[in-house]
């Protein structure tokens, strides 16, 4: 199956789910929040200690996912109300297909913690990246890693039509790469560290940023949930912001709790967190982020996916895909 067909299948599924959703949030006494394992973040301290439930006054079901595309589908079906740290590309794919999602905060910026790795034995670097043509790559389609892969390949002039590209979630990709079944693999977090044990990256985070490859995740919600429960959502974002601020002051105290909840040892969690930046509420509401910069970047990502044949069309703009009211209320 081609990448385009895989995208089309995923988009069609998400759109049908969105159209068929009949869940009502009016009488909600519990919500479900999506997040990633092996992706340590300060919010997990509040998750483990019940701070979110205490502040929101509802039961919270925390559900782990492998990819942001799966988060989109779960929000479309009404199974998930809030997704923490969803990648921008899967958000763009879903909203470009007509799914009514909104970004409500910038969860984390992490250019060093999302990348592609080439098998060490191939001895391929940025100097001879064209040699990747004809090779087999494991890429989680529709994610930030996929966007970064395509942008890097375009930068190096690699014809991806010559490559065998397999849609693989990072845990599966890391395992296949370790087993010698892939020439290149892309992912993030703990799985990226495992991938690096068997290969090398082509570009550093700083080099990717110079190419315009921004790597950040967002907290996303269904528009209906945001409209019907603005106060509850604002409280959720306020706790998240408090945990981020607390981490800058009490990282050593919070780390053991965060690492355990992320399914990682403390050294690995600390190493991952060292590559993360958590913008303050004030920074998020600035022009660089949700005050205009993020909306522009969403359009750039969507147009790039259209140009590479991975989605059929983009929206005219993505202004309505960003909702700053809950974060402003949290502030």
C-alpha positions as CSV (number, residue, x, y, z in Angstrom):
1,X,0.0,0.0,0.0
2,X,1.4,3.4,-0.9
3,X,1.8,6.2,1.6
4,X,-1.0,8.2,0.0
5,X,-3.4,5.2,0.3
6,X,-2.5,4.8,3.9
7,X,-3.2,8.4,4.5
8,X,-6.5,8.2,2.7
9,X,-7.6,5.2,4.7
10,X,-6.7,6.9,8.0
11,X,-8.4,10.1,7.0
12,X,-11.5,8.4,5.8
13,X,-11.7,6.5,9.1
14,X,-11.2,9.6,11.1
15,X,-13.8,11.6,9.1
16,X,-16.4,8.9,9.4
17,X,-15.8,8.7,13.2
18,X,-16.2,12.5,13.4
19,X,-19.4,12.5,11.5
20,X,-20.9,9.6,13.5
21,X,-19.9,10.9,17.0
22,X,-23.0,11.4,19.1
23,X,-21.4,11.6,22.5
24,X,-22.8,14.3,24.8
25,X,-20.5,16.0,27.2
26,X,-23.3,17.8,29.0
27,X,-23.6,15.4,32.0
28,X,-20.0,14.3,32.1
29,X,-18.8,13.0,35.5
30,X,-15.5,11.5,34.0
31,X,-13.2,12.2,31.1
32,X,-10.5,10.3,29.3
33,X,-7.1,11.9,28.6
34,X,-4.6,10.5,26.1
35,X,-0.9,10.6,26.6
36,X,2.3,8.7,25.6
37,X,4.4,6.2,27.5
38,X,8.2,6.7,27.5
39,X,7.5,10.4,27.0
40,X,8.2,12.0,30.5
41,X,6.6,15.3,31.2
42,X,5.9,17.3,34.4
43,X,2.1,16.8,34.1
44,X,2.6,13.2,35.1
45,X,3.4,14.3,38.7
46,X,-0.1,15.8,38.8
47,X,-1.5,12.7,37.1
48,X,0.0,10.3,39.7
49,X,-0.9,12.4,42.7
50,X,-4.5,13.0,41.7
51,X,-4.1,16.8,41.4
52,X,-6.0,17.0,38.1
53,X,-9.0,15.1,39.5
54,X,-9.0,17.2,42.7
55,X,-9.0,20.5,40.7
56,X,-11.4,19.4,38.0
57,X,-13.8,17.5,40.3
58,X,-14.2,14.6,37.9
59,X,-12.8,11.1,37.5
60,X,-10.0,11.0,34.9
61,X,-9.2,7.9,32.8
62,X,-5.6,8.2,31.6
63,X,-5.1,6.2,28.4
64,X,-1.7,5.6,26.7
65,X,-1.3,5.7,22.9
66,X,1.5,4.9,20.5
67,X,0.9,7.6,17.9
68,X,-0.9,11.0,17.5
69,X,-2.9,9.6,14.7
70,X,-4.5,7.1,17.0
71,X,-5.3,10.0,19.4
72,X,-7.1,11.8,16.6
73,X,-9.3,8.8,15.9
74,X,-10.1,8.4,19.6
75,X,-11.1,12.0,19.9
76,X,-13.2,11.7,16.7
77,X,-15.1,8.7,18.2
78,X,-15.7,10.6,21.5
79,X,-13.6,8.1,23.5
80,X,-11.0,10.7,24.4
81,X,-11.7,14.4,25.3
82,X,-8.1,15.7,25.8
83,X,-4.9,14.6,24.2
84,X,-1.7,15.7,25.9
85,X,1.4,16.1,23.7
86,X,-0.1,15.3,20.3
87,X,2.3,16.0,17.5
88,X,1.5,18.8,15.1
89,X,1.5,16.6,11.9
90,X,-1.2,14.2,13.1
91,X,-3.3,17.1,14.2
92,X,-2.9,18.8,10.8
93,X,-3.8,15.5,9.0
94,X,-7.0,15.2,11.0
95,X,-8.1,18.8,10.8
96,X,-7.3,19.0,7.1
97,X,-9.6,16.0,6.6
98,X,-12.4,17.9,8.4
99,X,-12.1,16.6,11.9
100,X,-13.2,19.4,14.4
101,X,-10.2,19.5,16.7
102,X,-8.6,22.5,18.4
103,X,-5.1,23.2,19.9
104,X,-5.5,24.6,23.4
105,X,-1.8,24.8,24.5
106,X,1.8,24.1,23.5
107,X,2.7,21.0,25.4
108,X,6.4,20.8,24.7
109,X,9.1,21.8,22.2
110,X,11.7,19.1,21.5
111,X,13.8,19.3,18.3
112,X,16.4,16.9,19.7
113,X,13.9,14.3,20.8
114,X,12.3,13.4,17.4
115,X,14.5,12.2,14.6
116,X,15.4,9.5,12.1
117,X,18.3,7.1,12.4
118,X,20.3,5.4,9.7
119,X,21.8,1.9,10.1
120,X,25.5,2.3,11.2
121,X,26.8,-0.4,8.8
122,X,25.6,1.7,5.8
123,X,27.9,4.5,6.8
124,X,25.5,7.1,5.4
125,X,25.7,10.7,6.8
126,X,24.5,14.1,5.6
127,X,27.4,14.0,3.2
128,X,26.1,11.0,1.2
129,X,22.5,10.9,2.2
130,X,21.5,10.3,-1.5
131,X,22.6,6.7,-0.9
132,X,19.3,6.2,1.0
133,X,17.5,5.8,-2.3
134,X,16.4,2.3,-2.7
135,X,16.6,1.6,1.1
136,X,13.9,0.5,3.5
137,X,12.6,2.9,6.2
138,X,10.2,2.4,9.1
139,X,8.3,5.6,9.6
140,X,5.2,6.3,11.8
141,X,3.0,7.8,9.0
142,X,1.2,11.1,9.8
143,X,3.3,12.0,12.8
144,X,5.9,14.7,13.5
145,X,8.6,12.1,12.8
146,X,7.1,11.5,9.3
147,X,7.0,15.2,8.6
148,X,10.7,15.5,9.7
149,X,11.6,12.5,7.5
150,X,10.0,14.0,4.4
151,X,11.6,17.4,5.0
152,X,15.0,15.9,5.6
153,X,14.7,13.7,2.5
154,X,13.6,16.8,0.4
155,X,16.6,18.8,1.8
156,X,19.0,16.0,0.7
157,X,17.4,15.5,-2.6
158,X,16.5,11.9,-1.8
159,X,13.8,10.5,-4.1
160,X,11.5,8.8,-1.6
161,X,9.6,7.0,-4.4
162,X,12.6,4.7,-4.7
163,X,12.4,3.8,-1.0
164,X,10.4,1.1,0.7
165,X,8.6,3.1,3.4
166,X,6.8,1.0,6.0
167,X,4.2,2.5,8.4
168,X,5.6,1.6,11.9
169,X,4.9,3.0,15.4
170,X,8.2,3.8,17.1
171,X,8.2,0.8,19.4
172,X,7.8,-1.6,16.4
173,X,10.3,0.4,14.4
174,X,12.9,0.3,17.1
175,X,12.5,-3.4,17.4
176,X,12.7,-4.0,13.7
177,X,15.8,-1.7,13.4
178,X,17.5,-3.5,16.2
179,X,16.8,-6.8,14.4
180,X,18.5,-5.5,11.2
181,X,15.2,-5.4,9.2
182,X,15.3,-1.7,8.4
183,X,17.9,0.6,6.9
184,X,16.4,3.7,8.5
185,X,13.9,4.3,11.2
186,X,12.2,7.4,12.7
187,X,10.7,8.0,16.1
188,X,10.9,9.9,19.4
189,X,11.5,9.6,23.1
190,X,12.7,6.4,24.6
191,X,12.4,4.6,21.3
192,X,14.6,7.1,19.6
193,X,17.3,6.4,22.2
194,X,17.0,2.7,21.4
195,X,17.3,3.4,17.7
196,X,20.5,5.4,18.2
197,X,22.1,2.3,19.7
198,X,22.2,0.8,16.2
199,X,22.8,3.9,14.0
200,X,23.3,7.6,13.5
201,X,21.2,10.7,12.8
202,X,21.7,12.8,9.7
203,X,20.9,16.2,11.2
204,X,20.9,17.6,14.8
205,X,18.0,19.4,16.3
206,X,19.6,22.7,15.6
207,X,20.3,21.8,12.0
208,X,16.7,20.7,11.5
209,X,15.4,24.0,13.0
210,X,17.6,25.9,10.4
211,X,15.6,24.0,7.7
212,X,12.3,25.2,9.3
213,X,11.6,21.8,10.9
214,X,9.9,22.9,14.1
215,X,9.2,20.0,16.5
216,X,6.6,20.6,19.1
217,X,3.5,18.9,20.5
218,X,0.2,20.4,21.6
219,X,-2.7,19.7,23.9
220,X,-5.6,19.1,21.6
221,X,-9.3,18.6,22.2
222,X,-12.5,18.2,20.3
223,X,-14.2,21.5,19.6
224,X,-17.4,20.3,21.2
225,X,-15.7,19.5,24.5
226,X,-14.0,22.9,24.5
227,X,-17.3,24.6,23.9
228,X,-19.3,22.7,26.4
229,X,-16.7,22.5,29.2
230,X,-14.5,25.6,29.0
231,X,-14.1,26.0,32.8
232,X,-13.1,22.3,33.2
233,X,-10.6,22.6,30.3
234,X,-9.1,25.8,31.7
235,X,-8.6,24.1,35.1
236,X,-6.8,21.2,33.3
237,X,-4.5,23.6,31.5
238,X,-3.9,25.5,34.8
239,X,-2.7,22.3,36.5
240,X,-0.5,21.5,33.6
241,X,1.1,25.0,33.7
242,X,1.6,24.6,37.5
243,X,3.3,21.3,37.0
244,X,5.6,22.8,34.4
245,X,6.5,25.7,36.7
246,X,7.0,23.3,39.6
247,X,9.5,21.2,37.6
248,X,11.8,24.2,37.1
249,X,12.0,24.5,40.9
250,X,11.7,20.9,42.1
251,X,12.9,18.7,39.3
252,X,14.8,16.2,41.6
253,X,11.7,15.7,43.7
254,X,9.4,15.2,40.7
255,X,11.7,13.1,38.5
256,X,11.2,9.7,40.3
257,X,7.4,10.0,40.0
258,X,7.5,11.1,36.4
259,X,10.0,8.4,35.3
260,X,8.0,5.6,36.9
261,X,4.7,6.8,35.3
262,X,6.5,7.1,32.0
263,X,7.8,3.5,32.2
264,X,11.4,4.6,32.3
265,X,14.4,4.5,34.6
266,X,15.3,7.9,36.1
267,X,18.5,8.4,34.1
268,X,16.6,7.9,30.8
269,X,13.8,10.1,31.9
270,X,16.2,12.8,33.0
271,X,18.1,12.6,29.7
272,X,14.9,12.9,27.7
273,X,13.6,15.8,29.8
274,X,16.9,17.7,29.3
275,X,15.9,18.0,25.6
276,X,12.5,19.4,26.3
277,X,11.3,23.0,26.6
278,X,8.0,23.8,28.3
279,X,6.8,27.3,27.2
280,X,5.1,29.3,30.0
281,X,1.5,30.4,29.5
282,X,2.7,33.9,28.6
283,X,5.0,32.5,26.0
284,X,2.4,30.2,24.6
285,X,0.0,33.2,24.1
286,X,2.7,35.2,22.4
287,X,3.0,35.8,18.6
288,X,5.7,33.1,18.4
289,X,3.2,30.4,19.4
290,X,-0.6,30.5,19.7
291,X,-0.7,34.2,19.0
292,X,-0.1,33.6,15.3
293,X,3.1,31.6,14.8
294,X,1.6,28.2,15.3
295,X,-1.4,28.9,13.0
296,X,1.1,29.8,10.3
297,X,3.2,26.7,10.9
298,X,0.0,24.5,10.7
299,X,-0.6,25.8,7.2
300,X,3.0,25.2,6.2
301,X,2.9,21.6,7.4
302,X,-0.4,21.0,5.6
303,X,0.8,22.5,2.4
304,X,4.0,20.5,2.5
305,X,1.9,17.3,3.0
306,X,-0.2,18.2,0.0
307,X,2.9,18.9,-2.1
308,X,4.4,15.5,-1.3
309,X,1.1,13.7,-2.1
310,X,0.4,12.6,1.5
311,X,-2.9,14.4,2.0
312,X,-5.3,15.5,-0.8
313,X,-5.8,19.1,0.3
314,X,-5.2,21.6,3.1
315,X,-7.5,24.2,4.6
316,X,-7.4,27.9,3.5
317,X,-6.1,28.7,7.0
318,X,-5.9,27.1,10.5
319,X,-6.9,30.0,12.6
320,X,-10.0,28.2,13.9
321,X,-8.0,25.2,14.8
322,X,-6.4,27.1,17.6
323,X,-8.5,28.1,20.7
324,X,-6.7,30.4,23.2
325,X,-9.7,31.1,25.4
326,X,-9.2,28.2,27.8
327,X,-5.4,29.0,28.2
328,X,-6.2,32.7,28.7
329,X,-8.7,31.7,31.4
330,X,-6.1,29.5,33.0
331,X,-3.7,32.4,33.1
